[in-house]
Amino acid sequence: MNVGELIERVRLEIFNDLTDAEIVGRFNELSRRLFRSFPLPNKEHIFVTAATNGYVLPADCPEDRIQLVTVGGMSYTKISPNLQGPPNFYAKMIGGKLYLEPNPIQSEVVLLYRQRPPALSAGRLADTPGLPEDYHGLYIYDAAAWIAGLQKDVDMLNNFRAEFISLLQDAQRDIKTMGIRRVKETTLW
């Protein structure tokens, strides 16, 4: 579902006179929480210019969610900027930039990270949230519960919250295992 469809579904669930921007603001709050708690697939960014003093991180890359930095197949250890005695190959993030030591001269730099959620806007109703579509109901029931709370309708709030929690539990079960495949040994030789 896109943002416009989500807003219409919220309005079908509970009557309200909130603006699209106010409802979308609630969607963005939920997106930030969900993207922090669910292990959604990593995103890859390749810096093709080498020997740069400080690579500017992509706009959707928070410094604390970088998973891996590799240069020419070699993994760089992510460290704190004030660490004493760093390892031979390390990466540090300062002020939205990635600094590598030693700085590669010819190889491309590959950055693997957990992205920020896409910012939703009432002006772009055709955009979709970054969460898998099976769980877009989370946006609907969270916003509906929020509106019911604003209206002081405790019964509706509890109903929407129960729907939200049920969907959230499904998402936690399904998304937490997304991409995890393990080999199971069935026969010993």
N, C-alpha and C positions, 0 to 999 in steps of 0.2 A: 504494500500500500504506500501511496505517496502522502505527503504532509496534508494536502487538501482532503484526501479521503479519510485520514485519521481524524482530522478536525470534525468532519461531518459525522463520523461514527461517535465521537465524544458527544456531539450535540444530539444525536439520536438517543444516547444512553441517559443523558440528564440535561434538562432545559437549563440554559444559562445565557447571560448577556455579555460574557467576556469577549474580548476581541481575539482575532486570530493570533495576533502577536503575543497576547498573554498566555494562550494555550500552547503555542509553539515554545514559549519560554519554559513552560513546564516540561515539554518534550525534551528540550536541551538539558535540563537538570537531570532527568532520568537517564538520558544517553550517557552523560558523564559518569554517573554512578554505575551503569551497566558495563560500560567499556572498561572500568577499573576492576570489576569483579569477575568478568568472564574472559577466558583465554581465547579471544577471537584470533583468527589466523594472523600471523605476522606479515608485515609489509616489507618489501625490499626496495632500497634506493641505492643507485650506483652513481658515485661521483667519478666522472671520466677524466676530469682535469687533475693531474698529479702535481706534487710539489707545491701545494697551496698551504699557506699559513692560516689554518682555521677554515674548515669546510662548514658552510652555513647549513644548519639542519633544515630538513623539509618542514613546511608549516604545520603538518599534521603529526610531527614527531616530538613528543615530550622527552626531555633529557632523561628522566627517570625510567622510561620504558624501553630503552635501547637494550636489545637482547644480545647482539653480536656485531662485531666490527672485524672484517677480514680484508687483508691486502694481499693479492697474489696467492690466495689460498691459505695464508698464515693468519691465525686468529690473534687479535690484539686484546689484551686484558683491559677491561673498563675499571678505572680507578677514580678515587676522590682526588680533586685538584691539590689538596694539601698533604698527600701521602708522602712519607719519608721513605727513601729507598725503593722506588718503583721498579717493576720488572723490566726486562729488556725491551719488550714490545708492549706498549700501552696506549690507551686512548683515554682522553678526559674531555668532559663537556663543560664549557664555561660560556655563559651569556649567549646561548643559542648557537654556539659553534662547536665543532668537533676538532680537537687537536690530537695529532698522532705523533708518537715518538718511537722509532725514527720516522720521519716524514717520507712517504714513498716518493720515488723520483719518476718511475715509469708505470707502475701498476695502478689499476683502477681500485677504488675503495668501495666495498660493499657494506651497506648498513642494513641490519635486520632489526625491526622494531615493532612495537605494538602501537598502532596509530591512535590519535585522538578521534573522537566521534566527529562525523561531519556536522558542521553548524547548520541547523535548520533555521529557516526564515519564513515569516508570513508572506514575504514578497516572492518567494520561490516555492509555490505549493506543489510543483511537480517533483521536487526532490524527495528522496527516500532516506529513512534512517539507515545507519550502517549495520544494524542488527539483522539477523536472518528474518525473512518475512513471516515465517511461522510464529514468531514471537512479537509481532507488531501490536498484538492485543495488549501487551504490557503498557504501551503508550496510552492506549485508550482507557484502560481501567485505572491506571495511575492518575491520569488527568481527571477522569470522572470522580474518583475518590477525593481528589484535591478540591474539586468544585463542590462536591457534597459537603466537605468539611467547611468550605467558605460559607455555604448556605446553612450550616448547622443542622443538616439532615443526617442524624446518626445512623438510622436504619440503612439509608442508601450508601453512606460511607462504609459501613460494615460489609454490605453486599459487594460493593466494588472492590474493597480491600481483599475480601475472600477470593474473588475472581483473579485479582492481581497476584495474590500469593500462590494460587494454584498454577497459574501460567509461569510464574517465576520458578517454582519448584520443577516444573517440566523443563524449563530452559536450563536450570542449573544441572539437571541430570543429563540433558542432551548435549548442551554446548560444552560443558566441562570435559566431556570425552571426545569432542569433535577432533578428528585428526589423529587420535591416539589409537594405534593398531599395534597389538602385541602378538608375537608368535607364541603359540601355545604348544608345548612339547606333549605329544600324545603317546609316543612309543619310544621306549628306551631300547637301544641296540645292544 
